[in-house]
Amino acid sequence: MTLPKRNERDYLEIKESAGGFSLFVRQEHASELSALLSQYGITYERKKSMAPGGDELFFSDVTLKPKVAVVLESYKNVKGS
């Protein structure tokens, strides 16, 4: 019997930030998540993260938070790679 693989996108969480909110995104997920957010018309600023291997997506418009949360959950729950 084999155990199911851990969802590699579970680390994605919205964090409160001064003037808005942000997401830490590993480099292997940054481009596809950025494209998905753009499809929904969600604007953000992509910055190099202080943590190695990732970027920070910063959202200054807090009214977008519920929309970003829905898109993020759909991205985290998608099957496959």
Secondary structure in CASP SS format (residue, H / E / C, confidence):
PFRMAT SS
TARGET T0000
AUTHOR 0000-0000-0000
METHOD secondary structure of the structure
MODEL  1
M C 1.00
T C 1.00
L C 1.00
P C 1.00
K C 1.00
R C 1.00
N C 1.00
E C 1.00
R C 1.00
D C 1.00
Y C 1.00
L C 1.00
E C 1.00
I E 1.00
K E 1.00
E E 1.00
S E 1.00
A C 1.00
G C 1.00
G E 1.00
F E 1.00
S E 1.00
L E 1.00
F E 1.00
V E 1.00
R E 1.00
Q H 1.00
E H 1.00
H H 1.00
A H 1.00
S H 1.00
E H 1.00
L H 1.00
S H 1.00
A H 1.00
L H 1.00
L H 1.00
S H 1.00
Q H 1.00
Y C 1.00
G C 1.00
I C 1.00
T C 1.00
Y C 1.00
E E 1.00
R E 1.00
K E 1.00
K E 1.00
S C 1.00
M C 1.00
A C 1.00
P C 1.00
G C 1.00
G E 1.00
D E 1.00
E E 1.00
L E 1.00
F E 1.00
F E 1.00
S C 1.00
D C 1.00
V H 1.00
T H 1.00
L H 1.00
K H 1.00
P H 1.00
K H 1.00
V H 1.00
A H 1.00
V H 1.00
V H 1.00
L H 1.00
E H 1.00
S H 1.00
Y H 1.00
K H 1.00
N H 1.00
V C 1.00
K C 1.00
G C 1.00
S C 1.00
END
